[in-house]
Amino acid sequence: MGHLVAAPDKFRGTASASEVAAAAAEAARHGGWTADEVPLSDGGEGLLEAVGGEPRVTEVRGPLATSVAAEWRLVPALPDGSGPVAVVEMATAAGLLLAGGAERNDPLGASTFGVGELVLAGVAAGARRVIVGCGGSATTDGGLGAVSAIGSKDRLSGAELVVATDVTTRFERAAELFGPQKGATPEQVVALTARLGDVAEHYERAFGVDVRDVPGAGAAGGLAGGLVALGGRVVPGFDLVAGLVDLPARLARADLVVTGEGRLDPTSLEGKVVGSVIRLVAGRVPVLCIVGDVDPAVVDDEQLGPGVEVVSLVDLAGPERARAAVAELVRTVVAERLPR
């Protein structure tokens, strides 16, 4: 009897990391194996699901000023004994989906104010650490909305502020790199870049912190930089989550590891879930990487290393079924490849 560890990321828009992990584990157990479900996140969407904890909902200001009911989590204690910890996904308060997508977003007006309100809700609940996951944002306000909502470091009541991200983008490049994805025109990108420069100067005057050279400060349209100005620190999102769920120890017990995501491309190997899981396994046991679709360059260049098999659901079942039946297809792939 073998032991499978299912450690995937989400398949954005089609299946959550939990759903994919559960499908892989179900196939393993049906084949007589034991299985461990470890849904993961690189610090963006899916962070709440990966970390777990007690669900909380707080009414906050959304990205375009209308109120939204934003979910966050309170984790009473971590494996190292620390806690309580509040976990926030910025997208639940200031996400692009809340704005109606790039077509309906207001790139200049979208605000992170509600993210600051969620941070304060975590502090009010007694959290000694607040983790803010950056990803899926509608905003390029440099975090000024969140900073305005929080007001000052004193309102954090000594709580540690941790910013989880999967990018190393500098503060003033946030508009150039990500603005078009949020609906910004070329002219708006220029205006947003200039505004980010002004915001950085404001932070330096108000808090004595220069966020411009902090790797990752440009995450979520500069939200990360705003939180750094308040004393926060930026950390790689995957490493943070892996530590919180004790991933290295769980992978060490595996005879087969299943990971995956919606699309495998070169960026998947740069601090994101799939590449990081493969790095942790380091060829010790086989890795089955199930993805919605795959950039052939990743496989052709043999960037994944030994012992890794990639299965594309699009290649297996076509694009429509690959989107509509992720869990079913994952179960089938695992069952067919499970050593007996």
Beta strands, then each sheet from edge to edge (+ up, - down):
strand 1: 3-6
strand 2: 34-37
strand 3: 54-61
strand 4: 67-75
strand 5: 85-89
strand 6: 129-133
strand 7: 160-165
strand 8: 233-236
strand 9: 256-264
strand 10: 287-294
strand 11: 308-312
sheet 1: 2+ 1+ 9+ 10+ 11+
sheet 2: 3+ 4- 5+ 6+ 7+ 8+
end
